């Protein structure tokens, strides 16, 4: 990566940057398609979403539906969404961490997922 005379090889640096950009784009596409599931109340409420945060489905077990206690159902839905979000963040960190790790704090300032 260093030419004779101590100068960095700019072509090599640009090629490596392009490869990293391609890897990041592939990882972002995979995250947009990958689904995670969160649950609350031992599975009474489940939320399926993409790792990018798009909610795809909410499932509610009928036995948790009580017109006299709507607050519990609301809390379970929120808990399932939060659980799915944690799972999505973990998947992002697993997928993007190795790619953005080389940037240090710069990766986070670029708004890259998982950085």
VEXKOLLUM-190241 format. One line per 3 residues: number of its first residue (from 1); for each residue z, x, y of N, C-alpha, C. Coordinates in nm, 2 decimals. Atoms other than C-alpha are relative to their C-alpha. Layout:
NUM = Z,X,Y,Z,X,Y,Z,X,Y | ...
***
This chain:
1 = 0.00,0.08,-0.12,0.00,0.00,0.00,0.00,0.09,0.13 | 0.01,-0.09,-0.12,0.02,0.31,0.23,-0.12,0.09,-0.02 | 0.12,-0.09,0.01,-0.30,0.50,0.30,0.05,0.14,0.03
4 = -0.04,-0.14,-0.04,-0.30,0.88,0.34,0.02,0.00,0.15 | -0.04,-0.01,-0.15,-0.14,0.96,0.68,0.11,-0.10,0.03 | -0.11,0.09,-0.02,0.13,0.70,0.63,-0.03,-0.14,0.06
7 = 0.04,0.13,-0.05,-0.07,0.40,0.75,-0.01,-0.11,-0.11 | 0.01,0.11,0.10,-0.03,0.06,0.57,-0.14,-0.04,-0.02 | 0.14,0.05,0.04,-0.34,-0.07,0.39,0.00,-0.15,0.04
10 = 0.00,0.14,-0.05,-0.40,-0.39,0.59,-0.08,-0.09,-0.09 | 0.08,0.09,0.10,-0.66,-0.52,0.34,0.09,-0.04,-0.11 | -0.09,0.03,0.11,-0.40,-0.50,0.07,0.11,-0.10,0.04
13 = -0.10,0.09,-0.06,-0.14,-0.67,0.29,-0.05,-0.14,0.02 | 0.07,0.13,-0.02,-0.38,-0.95,0.38,-0.02,-0.07,-0.13 | 0.02,0.06,0.14,-0.47,-1.00,0.01,0.13,-0.05,-0.06
16 = -0.13,0.04,0.06,-0.11,-1.02,-0.09,0.05,-0.13,0.08 | -0.04,0.12,-0.08,-0.04,-1.27,0.20,-0.08,-0.12,-0.05 | 0.08,0.11,0.05,-0.33,-1.49,0.08,0.04,-0.04,-0.14
19 = -0.05,0.04,0.14,-0.21,-1.48,-0.28,0.13,-0.08,0.01 | -0.13,0.07,-0.02,0.14,-1.59,-0.16,-0.02,-0.14,0.05 | 0.03,0.13,-0.06,-0.01,-1.87,0.05,-0.05,-0.09,-0.11
22 = 0.05,0.08,0.11,-0.20,-1.99,-0.26,0.11,-0.05,-0.09 | -0.11,0.03,0.09,0.11,-1.98,-0.47,0.09,-0.11,0.06 | -0.09,0.10,-0.07,0.31,-2.17,-0.21,-0.07,-0.14,0.00
25 = 0.08,0.13,-0.01,0.03,-2.44,-0.18,0.01,-0.06,-0.14 | -0.01,0.06,0.13,0.03,-2.48,-0.56,0.14,-0.05,-0.03 | -0.14,0.05,0.03,0.41,-2.51,-0.58,0.02,-0.12,0.08
28 = -0.02,0.13,-0.08,0.41,-2.77,-0.29,-0.07,-0.11,-0.07 | 0.07,0.11,0.07,0.15,-2.97,-0.48,0.07,-0.05,-0.12 | -0.08,0.03,0.12,0.35,-2.95,-0.80,0.12,-0.08,0.04
31 = -0.12,0.07,-0.04,0.66,-3.07,-0.61,-0.04,-0.14,0.05 | 0.04,0.13,-0.04,0.47,-3.36,-0.46,-0.03,-0.09,-0.12 | 0.03,0.08,0.11,0.38,-3.48,-0.81,0.12,0.00,-0.10
34 = -0.11,-0.01,0.09,0.70,-3.38,-1.00,0.10,-0.11,0.03 | -0.10,0.11,-0.03,0.95,-3.67,-1.04,0.13,0.04,-0.05 | -0.14,-0.02,0.04,1.32,-3.65,-1.06,0.07,-0.14,0.00
37 = -0.07,0.12,0.01,1.57,-3.92,-1.14,0.15,0.02,0.05 | -0.14,0.00,-0.03,1.91,-3.99,-0.98,0.06,-0.13,-0.05 | -0.07,0.12,0.05,2.17,-4.23,-1.10,0.14,-0.01,0.05
40 = -0.14,0.03,-0.04,2.50,-4.39,-1.01,0.06,-0.11,-0.09 | -0.07,0.10,0.08,2.76,-4.60,-1.19,-0.04,0.01,-0.15 | 0.03,-0.03,0.14,2.68,-4.43,-1.53,-0.13,-0.07,-0.04
43 = 0.13,0.05,0.04,2.32,-4.54,-1.51,-0.03,-0.15,0.04 | 0.02,0.14,-0.04,2.37,-4.89,-1.36,-0.11,-0.01,0.11 | 0.11,-0.01,-0.10,2.14,-4.79,-1.07,-0.07,0.13,-0.02
46 = 0.08,-0.13,0.01,1.86,-4.53,-1.11,-0.10,0.00,0.11 | 0.11,-0.02,-0.10,1.62,-4.40,-0.85,-0.09,0.11,-0.05 | 0.10,-0.10,0.04,1.30,-4.21,-0.94,-0.07,0.03,0.13
49 = 0.07,-0.04,-0.12,1.14,-4.01,-0.67,-0.07,0.13,-0.03 | 0.06,-0.13,0.02,0.91,-3.71,-0.63,0.09,0.10,0.06 | -0.08,-0.11,-0.05,1.06,-3.37,-0.56,-0.02,0.01,0.15
52 = 0.03,0.00,-0.14,0.90,-3.41,-0.22,0.07,-0.11,0.08 | -0.08,0.10,-0.07,1.12,-3.71,-0.14,-0.06,-0.14,0.00 | 0.05,0.13,0.01,0.89,-4.01,-0.21,0.06,-0.08,-0.11
55 = -0.07,0.09,0.10,1.09,-4.29,-0.38,-0.11,-0.08,-0.07 | 0.10,0.07,0.09,0.88,-4.43,-0.67,0.06,-0.12,-0.06 | -0.05,0.12,0.07,1.12,-4.67,-0.83,0.15,0.00,0.01
58 = -0.15,0.02,0.00,1.47,-4.82,-0.81,0.02,-0.10,-0.12 | -0.03,0.09,0.11,1.62,-4.98,-1.13,0.15,-0.04,0.02 | -0.14,0.05,-0.01,1.93,-5.20,-1.11,0.03,-0.08,-0.12
61 = -0.04,0.08,0.12,2.11,-5.32,-1.42,0.06,-0.13,0.05 | -0.05,0.14,-0.05,2.17,-5.70,-1.38,0.15,-0.02,0.00 | -0.15,0.02,0.00,2.54,-5.67,-1.47,0.07,0.05,0.12
64 = -0.06,-0.05,-0.12,2.60,-5.49,-1.15,-0.03,-0.09,0.12 | 0.04,0.09,-0.10,2.45,-5.77,-0.94,0.11,-0.11,0.01 | -0.11,0.10,-0.02,2.75,-5.97,-0.81,-0.01,-0.05,0.15
67 = 0.01,0.05,-0.14,2.69,-6.19,-0.50,0.13,0.01,0.08 | -0.13,-0.01,-0.06,3.06,-6.17,-0.43,0.04,0.15,0.04 | -0.03,-0.15,-0.02,3.05,-5.78,-0.42,-0.13,0.07,0.02
70 = 0.12,-0.07,-0.04,2.73,-5.67,-0.25,0.02,0.14,0.04 | -0.03,-0.14,-0.05,2.90,-5.36,-0.11,-0.01,0.10,-0.11 | 0.00,-0.09,0.11,2.94,-5.21,-0.45,-0.14,0.03,-0.04
73 = 0.14,-0.03,0.03,2.57,-5.25,-0.53,-0.06,0.09,0.10 | 0.06,-0.09,-0.10,2.48,-5.10,-0.20,0.05,0.14,-0.01 | -0.05,-0.14,0.02,2.71,-4.80,-0.26,-0.07,0.06,-0.12
76 = 0.07,-0.05,0.12,2.55,-4.76,-0.61,-0.14,0.05,0.03 | 0.14,-0.03,-0.04,2.20,-4.76,-0.46,0.00,0.13,0.08 | -0.01,-0.12,-0.08,2.30,-4.50,-0.20,0.04,0.12,-0.08
79 = -0.04,-0.11,0.09,2.47,-4.29,-0.46,-0.12,0.05,-0.09 | 0.11,-0.03,0.08,2.16,-4.30,-0.68,-0.11,0.08,0.08 | 0.09,-0.07,-0.09,1.94,-4.20,-0.39,0.04,0.14,0.03
82 = -0.06,-0.13,-0.03,2.17,-3.91,-0.30,-0.01,0.09,-0.13 | 0.01,-0.08,0.13,2.17,-3.80,-0.67,-0.14,0.05,-0.02 | 0.14,-0.04,0.02,1.79,-3.80,-0.68,-0.04,0.10,0.11
85 = 0.03,-0.10,-0.10,1.78,-3.61,-0.35,0.05,0.14,-0.04 | -0.06,-0.13,0.05,2.01,-3.34,-0.50,-0.09,0.06,-0.11 | 0.08,-0.05,0.10,1.79,-3.32,-0.80,-0.13,0.06,0.05
88 = 0.12,-0.04,-0.06,1.48,-3.29,-0.58,0.02,0.14,0.07 | -0.03,-0.13,-0.07,1.64,-3.01,-0.37,0.02,0.11,-0.10 | -0.01,-0.11,0.10,1.73,-2.82,-0.69,-0.13,0.04,-0.05
91 = 0.13,-0.03,0.05,1.38,-2.85,-0.82,-0.08,0.08,0.10 | 0.06,-0.08,-0.11,1.25,-2.73,-0.48,0.05,0.14,0.00 | -0.05,-0.14,0.00,1.48,-2.43,-0.49,-0.04,0.08,-0.12
94 = 0.05,-0.07,0.12,1.38,-2.35,-0.84,-0.14,0.04,0.01 | 0.15,-0.02,0.00,1.01,-2.38,-0.77,-0.04,0.10,0.12 | 0.04,-0.08,-0.12,1.00,-2.23,-0.42,0.08,0.12,0.03
97 = -0.09,-0.11,-0.03,1.29,-1.99,-0.41,-0.06,0.14,-0.03 | 0.06,-0.13,0.03,1.11,-1.71,-0.59,-0.12,0.04,0.09 | 0.11,-0.02,-0.09,0.81,-1.75,-0.36,0.04,0.03,0.15
100 = -0.05,-0.02,-0.14,1.00,-1.77,-0.03,0.11,0.10,0.01 | -0.11,-0.09,-0.01,1.27,-1.53,-0.12,-0.04,0.13,0.07 | 0.05,-0.12,-0.06,1.06,-1.24,0.00,0.00,-0.01,0.15
103 = 0.00,0.01,-0.14,1.06,-1.38,0.35,0.14,0.00,0.06 | -0.14,0.00,-0.06,1.44,-1.38,0.39,0.02,-0.13,0.08 | -0.03,0.11,-0.10,1.54,-1.60,0.69,-0.13,-0.05,0.05
106 = 0.13,0.04,-0.06,1.17,-1.62,0.80,-0.05,-0.12,-0.07 | 0.05,0.12,0.07,1.09,-1.87,0.52,0.06,-0.13,0.05 | -0.06,0.12,-0.05,1.34,-2.12,0.65,-0.05,-0.04,0.14
109 = 0.04,0.03,-0.13,1.22,-2.09,1.00,-0.15,-0.05,0.00 | 0.13,0.05,0.01,0.87,-2.17,0.88,-0.01,-0.14,-0.05 | -0.01,0.13,0.05,0.99,-2.50,0.75,-0.05,-0.01,-0.14
112 = 0.04,0.00,0.14,0.90,-2.41,0.39,0.10,-0.07,-0.08 | -0.10,0.07,0.09,1.06,-2.64,0.13,0.07,0.10,-0.09 | -0.08,-0.09,0.09,1.33,-2.47,-0.07,0.04,0.13,0.07
115 = -0.04,-0.12,-0.07,1.38,-2.20,0.19,0.12,-0.01,0.08
***
